[in-house]
Amino acid sequence: MEEIAAEIGMKKILNIVPYTFLPYTTGGQKLIAHFNAYLGKKSELHVVGTTDNDASLVNSYTFHPLLSKSRWRYVNVFSCFKSIRLIRTKKIETVIIEHPYLGWMILFFRIFTNVKIICHTHNVESQRFRSIGKKWWRLLSYYEKIVLRHCDKIFCITEEDRDFFVHNMNILEEKCLIVPYGVNEKHPPDDKEKSKHVVCEKHQLNPDLPLLFFNGALDYQPNREALNIILNEIHPILRSKGFSCNILIAGRNLPASYKRLETYNLLNIYYAGFVEDISLYTKAADILLNPVLTGGGVKTKMIEALSLNTSVISTKTGAAGISPEDYGQKMKIVSDGDWNAFANEITKMISMAQVSTPNAFYEKYYWGNIIVNMLTRI
């Protein structure tokens, strides 16, 4: 990889991010933060973002707060012309736009510059909104299709997304490149047991019991739906089997009606709230639970769990975008809605001898490798 990187040369790239990602609190924000951090090490990178980002967290690229915090930033022509001035001043060769929302800027970039334009998609946005019942998803689909057709390249996180763009939006296949969600780890960590003791001590849990973990923004409907499934479907089945475990839930904005899950504490289910070091909790867990039934795109928390050598059990919908050759025996997939099978896989996985995430996973998902491969293709 280092030899390839040396041959690439330092490309001049501008990345436009339409929302806050520094510091990050969601998987999508984390993707952008790490994508830029690693890209900045291999290119001359400039990032245009909103004024509420913490630029002190940047160390490998130059941050330009040219977008306001207002929702009007999505239609602000003045910000577009500021970006054009930056492109000309810095002699930018390639512009990457995160998501299609600011895709209308492409028209002005085509008129006033000669840059190559790439849209970095995180999923099929219109289909994600369709899955959670947004009535205007068709309008977004029309706009999304126009934007993607006018890009020189499209970065897709999963094969499923690329196939959708090609077959449902008639995007040229050669324009669509797979740039997966990446991880910082190059190999399995060696401190999982220590991490479990730290987390269990903090929350006064018995470290001898299996620790099951679920995390996600709990004001997001698909995540809240998954939480309800854990509480009302999966856990009762585990109890009926006499399976003892601790279940730890983490995530911001749990509705007040859940009363911080205090009524579930006697059942060994606990709410940790929003945790700063989500990697510590994921690494501490024996199994990450992902009983997701709606929402689009790859579930970044599963990739991170696998990188931290934590086993994963997921629904088929929740496992979209991850191929069996990537995870070996570290992840089990069950049919959507089959909670008996989901619970059975939990008990089987706990009883199995500890296996590690395969090396092929780290070869594919380590950010350093992803960025070098990406740069050779643009």
JORA-V176416 format. One record per residue. N is the residue number from 1. BURIAL is # if it has 24 or more other ideal C-beta (glycine too) atoms within 12 Angstrom, else .. Layout:
# JORA-V176416
((N BURIAL) (N BURIAL))
This chain:
# JORA-V176416
((1 .) (2 .) (3 .) (4 .) (5 .) (6 .) (7 .) (8 .) (9 .) (10 .) (11 #) (12 #) (13 #) (14 #) (15 #) (16 #) (17 #) (18 #) (19 #) (20 #) (21 #) (22 #) (23 .) (24 #) (25 #) (26 #) (27 #) (28 #) (29 #) (30 #) (31 #) (32 #) (33 #) (34 #) (35 #) (36 #) (37 #) (38 #) (39 #) (40 #) (41 .) (42 #) (43 #) (44 #) (45 #) (46 #) (47 #) (48 #) (49 #) (50 #) (51 .) (52 .) (53 #) (54 .) (55 .) (56 .) (57 .) (58 #) (59 .) (60 .) (61 #) (62 #) (63 #) (64 #) (65 #) (66 #) (67 #) (68 .) (69 .) (70 .) (71 .) (72 .) (73 #) (74 #) (75 .) (76 #) (77 .) (78 .) (79 #) (80 #) (81 .) (82 #) (83 #) (84 #) (85 .) (86 #) (87 #) (88 .) (89 .) (90 #) (91 .) (92 #) (93 #) (94 #) (95 #) (96 #) (97 #) (98 #) (99 #) (100 #) (101 #) (102 #) (103 #) (104 #) (105 #) (106 #) (107 .) (108 #) (109 #) (110 .) (111 .) (112 .) (113 #) (114 .) (115 #) (116 #) (117 #) (118 #) (119 #) (120 #) (121 #) (122 #) (123 #) (124 #) (125 #) (126 #) (127 #) (128 #) (129 #) (130 #) (131 #) (132 #) (133 .) (134 .) (135 .) (136 .) (137 .) (138 .) (139 .) (140 #) (141 #) (142 .) (143 #) (144 #) (145 #) (146 .) (147 #) (148 #) (149 #) (150 #) (151 #) (152 #) (153 #) (154 #) (155 #) (156 #) (157 #) (158 #) (159 #) (160 #) (161 #) (162 #) (163 .) (164 #) (165 #) (166 .) (167 .) (168 .) (169 #) (170 .) (171 #) (172 .) (173 .) (174 .) (175 #) (176 #) (177 #) (178 #) (179 #) (180 #) (181 #) (182 #) (183 #) (184 #) (185 #) (186 .) (187 .) (188 #) (189 #) (190 .) (191 .) (192 #) (193 .) (194 .) (195 #) (196 #) (197 .) (198 .) (199 #) (200 #) (201 .) (202 .) (203 #) (204 .) (205 #) (206 .) (207 #) (208 .) (209 .) (210 #) (211 #) (212 #) (213 #) (214 #) (215 #) (216 #) (217 #) (218 #) (219 .) (220 #) (221 #) (222 #) (223 #) (224 #) (225 #) (226 #) (227 #) (228 #) (229 #) (230 #) (231 #) (232 .) (233 #) (234 #) (235 #) (236 .) (237 #) (238 #) (239 .) (240 .) (241 .) (242 .) (243 #) (244 .) (245 #) (246 #) (247 #) (248 #) (249 #) (250 #) (251 #) (252 .) (253 .) (254 #) (255 .) (256 .) (257 .) (258 .) (259 .) (260 .) (261 #) (262 .) (263 .) (264 #) (265 .) (266 .) (267 .) (268 #) (269 #) (270 #) (271 #) (272 #) (273 .) (274 .) (275 #) (276 .) (277 .) (278 #) (279 #) (280 #) (281 #) (282 #) (283 #) (284 #) (285 #) (286 #) (287 #) (288 #) (289 #) (290 #) (291 #) (292 #) (293 #) (294 #) (295 #) (296 #) (297 #) (298 #) (299 #) (300 #) (301 #) (302 #) (303 #) (304 #) (305 #) (306 #) (307 #) (308 #) (309 #) (310 #) (311 #) (312 #) (313 #) (314 #) (315 #) (316 #) (317 #) (318 #) (319 #) (320 #) (321 #) (322 #) (323 #) (324 .) (325 .) (326 #) (327 #) (328 .) (329 #) (330 #) (331 #) (332 #) (333 #) (334 #) (335 .) (336 .) (337 .) (338 #) (339 #) (340 .) (341 #) (342 #) (343 #) (344 .) (345 #) (346 #) (347 #) (348 .) (349 #) (350 #) (351 .) (352 .) (353 .) (354 .) (355 .) (356 #) (357 #) (358 #) (359 .) (360 .) (361 #) (362 #) (363 #) (364 #) (365 #) (366 #) (367 #) (368 #) (369 #) (370 #) (371 #) (372 #) (373 #) (374 #) (375 #) (376 .) (377 #) (378 #))
